[in-house]
Amino acid sequence: MYLTPLFLGLPTVCVVAFVALPLLAIVLKVLPQEHLWATISAPLVTEALRLSLLTSLSSLVIAIVCGTPVAYLLARYRFRGLRLVETLIDLPMVLPPTVAGVALLMAFGRRGLIGPWLQAVGLQLSFSTTAVVLAQCFVCLPFYIRAAQAGFRSVDPELERVAHTLGVSVWRTFFRVTVPLAFPALLSGSVMAWARALGEFGATMMFAGNLRGRTQTMPLAIYLALESDLLAAMVLAALLILVSCSVLLCLRALVRRGEPAAYA
Amino acid sequence: MLEVCLQKRLAHFHLDVTFTTGQELTVLFGPSGSGKSLTLRMLAGVERPDSGYIRLDGTSLYESALGRHLAPQQRGIGYVPQQYGLFPHLTVADNIAFGLTHLTRQTRRQRVAELLELFGMQGLEHRLPRQLSGGQQQRVALARALAVQPRLLLLDEPFAALDGVLRDTLRQELMQVHARWGITVLVVTHDLADVYALGQQILVYDRGRILQQGTQEDVFMHPQTPRVAEFVHTRNILSAVVERSEAQTLWLRWHGYVLAAPPQPLAVGTSVHLCIRPSQVLIVRPERETTRRRENLVRGSVVRETMQTETYTVYMRVDHSDADSDLEIHLPSYVYYRLGLDRQKRLLVELRREAMHLIPSQETAHHATLPTCTAASLETSARHDGHRVHASPLGRR
């Protein structure tokens, strides 16, 4: 027991310090700057912020709309190839984002696999805002789907069946029973997916490029600004930290209120 | 009236049952894994059979021949699963009102209030299920199922999660609900006490088949197979052989004894299972041995005894025989002491012929299952129609 402070306490302190210090450094560097407000309202920053919010929220909506049925299917049904589908969906989580970007370019790019067909119907995806959303979806979908799948699996299918025997339609049952009970998982999955989309850099860079106002999201703007305008880079970084922290705190509060354990 | 014929083949299990039941409280009784719950789920429509039919009061809910399979929403069947299936995120009132989507807010509230009152749960409407006791949870589940006014109510092991005293109370409540609503109620249980307390009609399940259907009297006193006899705790199932058949008496040979049994048309040499319930074995006090004409007197000694709250269970080793033919005897504790069984362990018992029930063992193969509605078994059911009271629906057509 005498070893506890040494073997458990010390590493904990080190890890916490290691994570906290860089974050603190940015804030401490940014706050005393004179032209802080001017930098925040500079077009580089505002446009990146606007674009980041627009694209990451769009990606989140797409992930929820397309990912929820997939997650429910994976949670409720056993079929041949289930493992394969699961592995495929997991893949973007472990894939280096730059590889994802190249892969997207090879598929949807102008000379890509189905790029010419898309062009024939007037769709030019690469190096557009749509490409940013596509890149973000590609990397954030697995986070949402896997969390939602676990959430749906934790809901006893017997409850859905009982609802059906009470004359309640399949859809109503889904929204009145399944979703509320899986809500903590759906919420944390959404937040994880959104955070992943917000921070997406590699795939966007490869597939969408770095065009200000069109494809230059905050992480890309930081990368660009680091060479020309260090303060802008730091301000953008500080903004991202602020957003991440507040989202994480809100999520924790919300999930604690609706914890599944509270129903047990 | 509910007419059911269902087949379902699973990986290691084959369900094949046929039965008809009316307004009575019907109990599906049998060991776990015998297909009782599966039957209930198929009736509720949440599981699809391979073939067969389900007809409720003349309307067909499932008919494999017509490809008809009504969704659970269209069946009007109340289903209360094991553990009750209450929605954990909804209050008692919202749980009960869950199926009442088509009503106005006003009527809905009124209906919920009526049901809360009926089940004595006023004041609990804003509680969540986890804040309720087991008995209260069960009442909410019942109220929720009854709220939508089903034509048939299905309950899966309703008392399994409750303790003794509460079970009795809730069994009484269920009887009242059944009497009041006048709907068909099917209860699944593996607890013999439920069968005693509730069963007006009993279906004895075993390995996906119905071994016997009948009233309590039928099933407890006249089990048709040794397996049913075992399930209803007949305990004393003795192997005997027909020695002689007379107009008044059937004589059976059993371990050096020749026992007089009620007359039955059985050939000499037929092996029979002689069933006698432990509470029906009469202990004769030695000084009373000749007070009246007695038959089937068996001597032995007590080898083991256990005490329950009000009764003693005594195991008697019959003289000159082995443990296989031990008799189990239940007797009230005051009888136990009056007989002096606490001091001396010799016993003289009478196997009264009125208490005997015989199951011919050769015929068990034929009697093993009730007829099914498949074409293959049509012949069998026709052949046995003569002595089958609960004929299959095909038989009656």
Interface residues (C-beta under 8 A of the other chain):
Chain A: D156 E158 L159 R161 V162 A163 H164 T165 L166 G167 V168 S169 R172 R176 V177 P180 L181 A262 Y263 A264
Chain B: R41 A44 G45 V46 A71 P72 Q73 R75 G76 I77 G78 Y79 V80 P81 Q83 G85 F87 P88 H89 F98 G99 T101 L128 P129 R130 R144 A145 A147 V148
